[in-house]
């Protein structure tokens, strides 16, 4: 990895990714779409008080060293530039993990703060015994079996405007052209599979706690699986903004924001103070490679013999285990906003 000197003329450095070279070798390589990104740019160095005048305000920005082109398609382009037809947009929405106790989406706050712990196999879920643990603590997700009653039932990524100034609040409408109706989910195919649940209780078709596996659209040469999910695609991944069709918070449906005082006061359960967009709800399950053996944990994981216990539920505590840290990346198709969800996969030894 190296930086390109950008102090003089603008440099165009382009390479084919591994997937691009494969398609060229097959004779079916054709560029039909492209995207721009600004990963390396620090807009904080824009100097509006430069002594030489306005032509020099962005000089440091324009001369920022840039990384050389990568053949690994997952290393860059996490923040894509987008074009908006309107020029009167004051605030852009963002994505945020809904870390709320009452909604069953709270993250772990003990050994892996800010993320979720996924238990790798049945032995880990039972903590090495023959008895099921009835209720898991916050931030602990089952990697194999289906149960109800856990404190964290799924992962929720909320969209909204993180601003409550100028009269904005969660009661305000978010413009339709800013609402995410589709998301791209990426994860390591060796480690995880993405499932969806019907609601915050995980009930599907009368089977409490069940989840349904979603088939990925593509697995690239680096083993990264991509899932495309959209509002109205027959799954329960995406919920629309309030009233389109229904948004669910802590058991109350926000169908009439303006005329329902009880709902207006119920800010609990929302990740944003400003206008609300859509919600992505997902559930990660472990892959067969993770469930059936410890080879991946030995190769890319970490072994904890003792000293850092994980309280998974009730009196059950994991004191000897192996773990792998990974990410689930979520990108909004409309705005291009991206968020990484930290995941720790834990296997009892």
Secondary structure by P-SEA (a helix, b strand, c coil): cccccccccbbbbbbbcaaaaaaaaaccccccccccccccccccccccccccccccccccccccccccccccccccccbbbbbbccccccbbbbbbbcccccccccccccccccbbbbbccccccccccccccccccccccccccccccccccbbbbbbccccccccccccccccccccccbbbbbcccccbbbbbbcccccccccccbbbbbbbbcccccccbbbbbbbccccccccccccccccccccccccccccccccccccccccccccbbbbbbbbbbbbccccccccccccccccccccccccccccccccccbbbbbbbbbbbcccccbbbbbbbbbbbcc
